[in-house]
Amino acid sequence: MKVIKPGTKVNSLLGNIQGMITEVSITFKNKVIYKIDYFWDGEFKHIWLQEEELIIDNRETKTIGFK
């Protein structure tokens, strides 16, 4: 399975969130979600988003899973 590499800078379609992928989670039905860390009004926050909700300028993927 290929996922977007952690450390990738992203923008969100949901508002004006600019942050970095810090975690990748694969849910029960192989749904991939990404934890985005960002600063908003001087506070550190995070949000979980699906790939369809992200805008990525420099997409780099990483293969994960067992060989």
Sequence and secondary structure as in RCSB ss.txt:
>XXXX:A:sequence
MKVIKPGTKVNSLLGNIQGMITEVSITFKNKVIYKIDYFWDGEFKHIWLQEEELIIDNRETKTIGFK
>XXXX:A:secstr
 EEE TT EEEESSSS EEEEEEEEE TTS EEEEEEEEETTEEEEEEEEGGGEE SS  EEE S  
